[in-house]
Each structure stands twice: as C-alpha cells, then as structure tokens.
C-alpha cells in the first residue's frame, strides 16, 4: 500500500511538472510577442538630458515608475 501511495504522488507530481512546462512553453510560441530588449524604455518627455533617475514605487500588484531629475546640491 505504501509503494502504491508514493507512486501515485510521484506520478501526479510528474504530470503537474509536465503540464507547467507545456504551459510556459506555449507562451513563447505566439507570433509577435517576443520579449522586449533589456533597455530603459521609460520615455523622457522632450529632453535629451541624461540627468534623470528612474524611481520605482511598489505595492501589492502594482509597480509605478517615475522619471525624476537629478538635483545636484553642491
């Protein structure tokens, strides 16, 4: 009985792993949904000045990015 019980648990775990693998692999088969390049894509509104920093504020289920100017205090 113990062998049967553990074999059932092992088979269910293997089936779940295979199902998750298929589900995650199906994400990459859709045409036109390639991953974005790893660059900073937050636009600067009309300026080419590099004196900005990106500030991220995180809450449960929400992430807000703000582009803030760097203020030098010399």
Secondary structure as UniProt FT lines:
FT   HELIX           2..27
FT   TURN            28..29
FT   TURN            31..32
FT   STRAND          52..59
FT   TURN            60..61
FT   STRAND          62..69
//
